Amino acid sequence: MAMAMAMAMEELQVLREEKKQLLGSVQHLRELVAQTTAESFVRCGNLYKHNPILCSSEKQWELRFFALTTKTLSFWESEARAGSGHALGRYALDRWVIRLKEVHDGNYEVFTIEDGAGDVVLRLSGGPEGEAGSWVNALQLLGCKLVSELPKPACNTTQESDSSSEVTSVGEVSFSEDDLNSSSDKTAGLRQRKGGASKQLSPSKKETLSSHNGKSSSIQDGDYSQASMKYTLRPSSLAHTKPKESPLSSDAIFKQSHAGLFNLCIVVLVAVNSRLIIENIMKYGLLIQSGFWFSSKSAKDWPLLMCGLTLSICPFVAYLTEKLKAHAFISERVLVLLHFINCTVEIAYPMYVIGRVNSELLPGFLLMEIAITGWLKLVSYAHANADLRLLALAGEKPEAPTNPPLIEYPQNITLANMAYFIVAPTLCYQPSYPQSPTLRKGWVLRQLGKLIVFTSLMGFMIEQYINPTIRNSQHPLKGNYLYAIERVLKLSIPVLYVWLCMFYCFFHLWFNIVAEITYFGDREFYKDWWNAKTIEEYWRMWNMPVHKWLVRHVYFPCIRHGASKHVASVVTFAISAIFHEICIGTPCHMFRAWAFLGIMLQVPLIVLTNWLQRKFQSSIVGNMIFWFFFCIVGQPMCVLLYYHDVVNQQQLPVAS
């Protein structure tokens, strides 16, 4: 019954969307009818529109579909959108001045459209067909002036006595007709992106133009000489026409492009950190030691390797359990009991081995990461197959991704299907996944090279900066609090760099390498969490595999069992906090609940940052608050707390 209601709600939502689209189409047709009654169509086509807000110079030129009428110039995202959506921009032709600019990328002629006050309305470049000149001609025919800023060729002195070298004077500026004609021939050539070949505009019959001052002038199509003589900036021209704000004022600062300031920050950041690196090496020398990471000469680390290899038995047991259930050899209760025992062994066995051999920090941490990842996969495998059985009993088909074929239960219970899920970069089981078409071997090798470089950089920063700082520190909750604040601030930058390198290595490089090798198509392993305005947005975007697992197997089941959203959120954070404490406390050979408390404190921080976001209504304020809690308070404090507890625990046997 509930499933039927859900399907009915989905169909109702689809009908609402279709109704909304139909209403939008009717409104658009009304606008087109109203527009065609008052305006006459002139031309349409693709042009590149300049967007100065984008930082990357290659992305600042956006291909848009333009339509010109006798009164307006409009543009859409594409030609397909022009017939079904509202225009992204519509400008009325009012005393426009066309100014020919430089040649963009050596191929496209760039021209700007300015209003009567001299403000730039649009900056455009010829489209793929190389039709900038025809657009300029069409705008001229509608009364727009043309001013060329392209360099003019040198005057031909051998024809000074020719009759064609008469000087035409307009106002205070004089031009030679030879110079204007040669400049016109130069600017009229259109360059196409493919091949870079020039395409000359064919001259046509003379058209009579009506300028904005009511005077008529005769100009030849494709000839810019007449418009080039119209020199607009006279000594009596208005230099100040309307109120304008300074670029850094509060009303205009968010409308400007800050790409130059961003580049300045990068240069300053590189310079400051280079000085710190040189100063640190001169003061301490190279402090890298291999024993802190992996003591290969000691036999106590090898049981961890053997434990990690034997953990592959647990997925095989889960597959056999589901196979027995698919053939109706065991009941549902026995199935749940077997999955519970298997998942418990997956997480308890590595914890026992790490505590038994007293291993180093990094090998223990890696083993716990593998164990927790395997535990999450086993839970998802059991939970998803239980739901697939319910769908099969109800006679319904499960959802299927876009390109692979649909695999129904129990055809998905195969050893190959289970093996692919274990190696795939995801924690959520489903019978089939979106697939990528090819394997890029050269790309994989480049990503492996980056992985080695950034992993080495992480080790260098930990040994060279973090370790000396925390060795010379005190417990942050004991002694001088002012000194503890100084240590936390000093640790904030290197800890942030290490965390960013870890994120880049693990979530971008490693996950994409595994996805490329396994042809895994869905590679949204993270979103733009660095733009998060609240702590809640950060936790939703920075770790998409874990976020999807928690939403799918914890949050939604709590909602379906009658829990409120707040209770479901607290339960979700509690489970995440438990696994953070296990992952960090087990390699440190102690449980102080610092990681657990750090995760649970995110709940009041979410409430606080959401309130601040609603109060200030500013993305910058929310993002700065997020970075403050993330960089300054959270991670450096956790590093100091765990380090001093580990050191104190190691010193107890020595003192006794």
N, C-alpha and C positions, 0 to 999 in steps of 0.2 A: 504493500500500500504506500509506504513511504517512498519507494523507488518510483512508483507511478506518479506520485505527486511531484517528485523532483523533475521527472521528464515533462510533466505538464507545465511546470514553472519555466523550464528551459524553452519549450515551444512558445510560451507566452512572451518570453523575452525576445525570441527571434522575431515574432510578429510585431512587437513594439519597435524593434530596430528597422524592420522593413517599412513600417508606417512612417517612421521618422525620415527615412531616406526618400520615400515618395513625397512627403510634404516638402522636403528640401528641394527635390527636383521641380515640383510645381512652382515653388517660390522663385527658383532660378529661371524657369521659363517665363514667368511674369516679368522678371527684371530684364530678360533679353528682349521681350516684346516692347517693354517701355523704352529700352535703350535704342532699339532699331528704328522706332518711330521718330526719334529726335536726332539720331546720328547716322552717318554713312560710313560703312566699313572701307578702310583704305588698304591695309595689309596685315599679315600675321606671320610669325615664324619664331625660331629659337635665337636667343641672344644670351650671352654670359653677363650676369649681373654681379657687381662687386659688393661683397658684404664685409665691411671693415671690422665687424665685431669679432669674427673668427681670428684666432691667433695664427694658425698655419697659413702661410702665403699661398700654398697650393690649393687650399680649400676655400679661399676667400672669393673665388670666382665660381658662381653657381649657375648652372644651365637652367634657364626659365623660358617659358612660352609667352610671347608678347603678342598683343593685338592692338592695332592703331586705328582709331576712328577720327572723324573730323574734329572731335572735341576732346577726346581722352586717349590716354595710353595706359593699358592694363596689362598685368602679367599674372601667370599662374605657375604652379610648380611644374607642370608638364602639359603637353597637348591633350592628354587623356583627361586631366583634371579640368581643362578649360570648358568642356562641355557638361560637366556634372558638378562643379563646385564653385564657390565664390572666389573672386580674384584675390590674390595675396596683396595686391596694391593697385590703385587706380588714381591716375594723375590727370588733372585738367590742363589742357594746352593753353598757357597764358603767358605771353611775352617770353617764350623760351629762347635760350641761346645754346647752340650746339658748339662745343669746343673740342676739336680734335686733339688727342693727347698722344702719348708714346705708343710704340708697338709692343703689345704684351706677348711675351714668350717668343718673339721673333716671328709670329704668325698672325696674330689677331690685332686689327686696328682698334684702339681704345678711344672712345669719345664720351664726354660728359654732357649732361643736360642740366642747365642752370636756369633758375627763374630770373625774373626781372631785377631782384635784389642782389644777384650774384651768388646765391646759395646753391650748392650742388643738389639737384633733385635725384638724379640717377647717374651711375657710372657704368657704362655698358661696353661690351666687346663683341665682335662679330661671332656669329654662331658657327657650327660645323660647316655650313654651306658657304661661308665667307661672304655674307651679304651685308656687311656694315655699311658700305657705300649706298646701297639701295635704301636702307633705313634712313640714312642721313638725307638722301634726296626726297624721300617721302615726307620727312619732317619739314624740309625746306618748302615743299609745295604747300604745306599747311601754315606757312608764315613764320617759321622759326629761323633765327639768324644763325650763321655759321662763322666760327672763328677757328683758324688753324694754328696750332702751336707746334706742328711738325717742322723740322729744319728745312730751310729753303736752299736750293742749289745756288752755286755761285753764278753771277751774271755773266752772260756771254758778251765779251767786249767786242767781238768781231761784228756784231750786228747792231752796234749802237746807232748807226746811221740809217738802219732799216726803218720803214714806216711803222712796223709793228712794235717798235720800242717806244711808242708814245707813253707818256707818264700820265696816269689817271690819279687825280687827287681827291681824297675824301677827307674832309675836315683838315686836320693838321698832319695827316700821314699820307705819304706818296708811295705808290708801287709801280714797278714796270710791268707791262703786260707780259713780256717774255718771262719775267720771274714768276708772275702769278700763274701763267699757263704751265710752266715746268713744275711748279709746286702742285698745281692741280693734277697734273699727270702722275706725280709721285704719290699723292694722297689718295687718288682714285683707285689705285691698284689694290685689289683684295687678295689676302693671302689665306690659303686654306691650311688646316692643321696637317692633313695627310699629304706628304710630299713637299709642302711648303711652296707650291707653285703659285704664281701670281695670276690673278684673273681680272682683266681690265673691264671696266664698265663701258658698254657700247653707248655712244652718244645718241640721243634722240632729239626730237624736235624741241624747239624752245617753248618753255611754259611761262606764262605770266604769273608772277608771284605777287601777293599782296602782303606787305610787311605790317608790323603792329602799328606803325605811325600813319597808315593809310596810303602810303606812296607805293606805286607799282614799279617793278623792275623786271627786266627780262633776263632769264638765266637758262643755260643749257644743262640738260640732265647729265649728271656726272661731272660738271665743271664747277669747281669750288672757288674760282678766281673772283667772281662777283661778290660772293659772301665773305671771302677773306678780306676784302677791302673795307667791310663794314666794321670799323674800329669803334668799339662801344665805350671804352673807358676814357672819356674826355675830361679835361681839367675841371669842368663843372659837374661831373658825375657825382652822385651821392655815394659817399663812403660809408655812411651809417644810415640804415633804412628801417630797422626794427630792433626791439629789445632782444638781447642775447645774453646768455649766461656764460661765465668762465668755465672752461672744461673741468676744473676740479671743484666746482661748486656742488652743493648737496643736490641740486635739481638736475645737474647734467653729468655727474660723475659716473653714474651707472649706464649712461647712454654712449660712453666713449669706449674706444678700444685701448686696452691697457697692455698690449703685447710688448711694447718697449719697456715698461716698468717690470713686466715679468722677466724679460731678458736681463734687466739690471739685477734683479734679485738672484737669478741664476749665477751671474758673474760674481756678485758679492759673496754668495754662498760658496762657490768654488774657491775663491781667494781666501776666505776666512778658514775654511776647513783645510786647505793646503798648508796654511801657516800652523794650524794646530797639529797636523800630522808631522811636520818637520820639527816642531817644538817637542812633541812627545818622543820622537825617535832620538833626538839629541839628549833628552833628559833620562830616558829609561833604556834606550837601545831596543833591539828586537826581543820581545818577550814570548814568542810563540813556543809552546811546549806541547808535544804530542800526547803526553800522559793524561792531560786533562780530558782529551777527547776519546781516545781509544788506546788502551794498553794492550797492544797485540802480543807483547812478550809475556803477558800474564795469562795463566790458564783460566782465570775466573771469568773472563769475558766470553769464552767459547761456549759454555752452556747456554748463554743467551742466543747465540746463533743456532744451536741445535734446537732450542725451544721454538724459535721463529720458524724453522723449517717444519717442525712437527705440527705446527698450528694448522697446516693445510689439511689435516685429517678432519677437522671440524666441519668445513664445508661439504666434504664427502659424506659425512654422517648425516648432515642436514638433507642432502640429496637422497640418500637411501631412505630416510624417514618419510619424505614426501612421496617417494616411489611406492613405499608400502601402503601409504594412505590412498594413493591414486588407484591401487589395485584392491582396495578395501580389505587389506590384511590386518589393519589395526584400527582402533576406534579413535574418536576425536580426543578423548581424555588422554589416552596413551600417546597420541601425537604431541599434545601440548607438553606432557611430562618429558618426553624425549628431547623436544626442542629446548625446554628449560634447562635440562642437564647439560646439553651440548653447549648452549650459550654460556652457562656458568663456568664450564671447563675452559672455554675460549678466553675468559677474562681472569679466572683465578689461577690457572696454571702459570702464566707469565709472572703474575705478582709473586707467587711462591718462589719461582726460580730466581728472580731479581733479589728478593729478600734473603734467600738461602746463600747465594754466592757473593753478596755484597759488591755488586758490580760498580763500574764507573757510571758517571751521570749520563753521558750521551748514548752509550749502548742501551742502557736501561730505558731511556726516553724513547729511542727508536722502537724498541720491542713493545713498549706500551702503546705507542701510536699504531703499530701493526695490529696488536690485539684488540684495541678499542675499535679500529676500523672494521676488523673481521666480525666483532660482536654486533656492530650496527648493521652490517650486511646480512648476518644470519637472522636477526630480528626482522628486518625488512623482507627477507625471503620467506620466512614463516608467516608473517602477517599478510603479505600480499597474496600468497597462495591460498590462505584461508578465505580471503575475500573473493578470489577467482573461483573457488569451489562454490561459494554462495551464488555467484552470478551464473555458473554453469547449471546449478540446481534450479534456478529461476528461469532458465532458458534465455538468458540475455548474453549478448556479446560484450567483451571488455573493450575499452578504448584502445585505439591503435595509433602509433605515430604516423608521420606523413609518408615516408618512402618505403620502409620495410613491410613485408606482408604481415597480416594479422595471425598471431599464434594463440590458439585457444587452449584452455585447460582440458585435459591433462597432457596435451602434446608438448607443452613447455617443460615438463619434468624430464629433462635429459641431462646427461653429464656435460655435454658441450654447452648447453644453455647455462648451467650452473657455473662452469669454468669461465665463460665469458663475463658473467656478472661479477665474479670475484676479481678479475683483472681490470674490468672497466672502471673508469674514473667517476664512479657514482656510488651512492649509498642506498639508493632507492631501487628496489627490484621491480622489473616489469618484463613480460615475455619477450619483447623486442624493443630496440632502440633506434633512433634516427642514425643513419649511416652516412659517412663521408665517402665520396666517389673514389679517391686515389690516395696512395701513400707517397708523401714527398720525402724521399730519403735525404736529400741535401738539406732540406729544412730541419729535419730531425737532428742531423749532425750539428747544424748551427745552434739549435736550442741546447744541445748537450754541451757545447762549448761555453755558452752563456751560463749554464748551470754550474759548471766547474769554476768559472771566474767569480760568480757572485757567492758561491759557497766558500771559496777561499777568502773573499772579502769579508764575509761574515766572521770567519774564524779569526782573521787579523784584527777586526774591531773588538771582538770579545777579549782576546788575549792582550791587546795593546792598550785598550782604553777602559773597558768595563772592569776587568779583574784588578788592575792597580787602584782604581777608584773605590771599589767596594772593600778591598783589603785595608785601605786607610780610613774606613768609616766605622761608625758605631751603630748599634742597634737603633733603628729609627724611633722605637717606642721607649727607649731608655736613654737617660743622660741628657745632653744638651740638645734641645729641640731646634734651636737656630742652626746649629752645626748639621743636624739631620736634614733640615730644609736645604742647606747649601749642597749637601751630597746628592739629594734627590734632583735638584736642578742641574747639577753637573752630570748626573747619569742620564738625564732625559734625552739629550741629543744622541749619544751613542746607542742607547737602548732603542730609540726610535729608528735609527739607521739599520740596526740589526733586524728589527721587526719588519721593516719595509723590505729588506733583502730576503728575509725568510718568506714573506708573503709572495714576492716576485718569483723566487725559486720554486716554491711549493705549488702555489695556486695557479701561476701562469706557465712557468717553464715545464715543471714536471707533469702537471695534469695535461697540458697540451701535447707533450711528448707521448704520454700513454694513450691519449685520445687519438693521436695520429697513427700510432702503431696498431691500435685495435679498431680503427675506422669508426670511432665514436663521434657522432655528428653534433650532439648538443654540447657546446663548449662554453656555456655561460656558467663558469665556475665562480664568478664574482661579478658584482656590479660596481658602479662608481661610488663606492662607500666613502671615498675621500670628500665627496660633496654632501655628506650627510648633515642634516640640520639638527638632528636629535640623536640621542643614544639609541632609540628604537630603530631609526632608519639604518644606523650602522650595523646593528645585529641582524637586520633583515638582508643586508646587501654584501657583507664582506666575505661570508663563507656560505655560498649557495648550496653545496652538497649537504652540509649539516643542517642548514636552515630548512631545506626541503624535507629532510628526514624527520626533523622535529615537528614540522607542520603536519606531515602526512601520518606519522605514527604516534604522536603524543598530543599535539594541540587539537586536531580535529576529532580524535577518539574521545578526548575529554568533553568537547562540545557536544558530541553525539550522545554521551552518557548524562547530559543534563547540567554540566558545569558551566558557570558563567565565563565570559571571556577573560576577566581578571584572574579568576582561579586557574583557568587553563594556562594563562601566561606564567603565573607563579610556578605551577607544576612543571612547565617546560623549562624555565630557568633553573629550577631545583635539580632536574635530571642533568642539564648541562653542567651545573656546578659540581655535581657528584663526579662526573667523568673528568672534569678539569682537575679536581683534587686527586683522583686516582692517577691521572696521567702525569702529574707533577710530583705528588707526594711519594709514589712508589719508587721512582728512580732516586729520589732524595733520601729514601729509607726513613721517612717520618711522615706523619700526618698532623699538620698544624692548622688545617682548615683555612689557610690564607686564601688559596684559590677559590674555595667554596664561598667564603665571605665576599671575595672580590666579585664573583659572578652574581651572587644574590643582592649585593648592593647596587647592581645595575637596575633593579626594579624601582627603587626610589629615585635613582638618577633619571630613569625614563620619564617618570612623572614630573620631575623638576624641569628637564629640558623641554618636554612637551608644553608645560606651562609657560616657560620663557619664550618658546617659539610663538605661542598664541599671543603673548603679551607684546613682544617687539615686532612680530610680523616681518622679520628680516632673515633672509637666508644666510647672510654674512654673520650676524650675531649668533645664530644657532650653530653654524659651522665652527666658529671660533670657540664656543663653549665645548663642543664635542672634542676638538683638538686639545683643549686645555685638560679635560678629564682624561683623555686618551694618552697624551704624551707626558704631561707634567706630574699628574697625581697617580695614575693607575699603575703603569708598568714599572717605572723606577722604584716605587714603594714595594711592590711585590718582589722585585729582584733583591732588594736590601733585606726584606724580612726573611725570605727563604735562604739567602746566603748566610746570614748570621745564625740562623737556627741550624743549618747544616754544619757550620764551623763549630758551633758550641757542642753539637752532638759528637763530632769527631774528636774534640778535645777531652770529652769525658773519660774515655778509656785511657788516654795518656795520663790524665791527672790521677786516676785511680791506681 
